[in-house]
Amino acid sequence: MSAKLSSKELKSIFEKYAAKEGDPNQLSKEELRLLIQNEFPSLLKDQNTLEDLFKELDENGDGEVSFEEFQGLLKKIAQ
């Protein structure tokens, strides 16, 4: 999948996975894992582990990733 996603496309991907469990506006660690495995599998082929990526994205430390925090993932992909 291209890193050249529009913000609307990105929001749609985020919402598809965030709605799987719990808060539909937040990604749990499991939802983030599914999203990355299905949409951005090359991210986990780097030395990044899901745990490291989750900690990096979860800026406020609440144990979930909001859409705003998720947008940080795009910056990683675009590098």
C-alpha positions in Angstrom: 0.0 0.0 0.0 1.3 3.4 -0.9 2.3 5.9 1.7 0.6 8.5 -0.4 -2.8 8.0 1.2 -5.1 10.9 1.6 -6.1 11.8 5.1 -9.7 10.6 4.3 -8.3 7.2 3.2 -6.1 7.0 6.3 -9.1 7.9 8.6 -11.1 5.2 6.9 -8.4 2.6 7.5 -8.1 3.7 11.1 -11.8 3.5 11.7 -12.1 0.1 10.2 -9.6 -1.4 12.7 -10.5 0.9 15.7 -14.2 -0.3 15.5 -13.2 -4.0 16.1 -13.2 -3.7 19.9 -13.6 -1.1 22.7 -13.5 2.6 21.8 -14.2 3.1 18.1 -11.9 6.2 18.2 -8.9 4.5 19.6 -6.7 1.6 18.5 -5.8 -1.1 21.1 -2.5 -2.8 20.7 -4.3 -5.8 19.0 -6.1 -3.5 16.6 -2.9 -1.7 15.7 -1.2 -5.1 15.1 -4.0 -6.2 12.7 -3.9 -2.8 10.9 -0.1 -2.9 10.4 -0.1 -6.6 9.4 -2.8 -6.1 6.9 -2.1 -2.6 5.6 1.6 -1.8 6.2 3.3 -5.2 6.7 6.8 -3.8 5.8 6.8 -1.8 9.0 7.3 -4.9 11.1 10.0 -6.2 8.9 12.3 -3.5 10.1 13.9 -3.8 13.5 10.8 -2.2 14.9 8.7 -4.5 17.0 5.0 -3.9 17.5 5.7 -3.1 21.1 8.2 -0.4 20.2 5.9 1.0 17.6 3.0 1.1 20.0 5.0 2.9 22.7 6.2 5.4 20.1 2.7 6.1 18.8 0.9 6.1 22.2 2.2 9.6 23.0 -0.1 10.2 26.0 0.6 6.7 27.5 -3.1 5.8 27.8 -2.6 2.3 26.3 -4.5 3.2 23.1 -3.6 5.0 19.9 -5.8 7.9 18.8 -6.2 9.0 15.2 -3.9 11.9 15.9 -1.3 9.6 17.4 -1.8 7.2 14.5 -0.8 10.0 12.1 2.7 9.7 13.5 2.8 6.3 11.8 2.5 8.1 8.4 5.6 10.1 9.1 7.5 6.8 9.8 6.2 5.3 6.5 7.1 8.4 4.5 10.7 8.3 5.6 
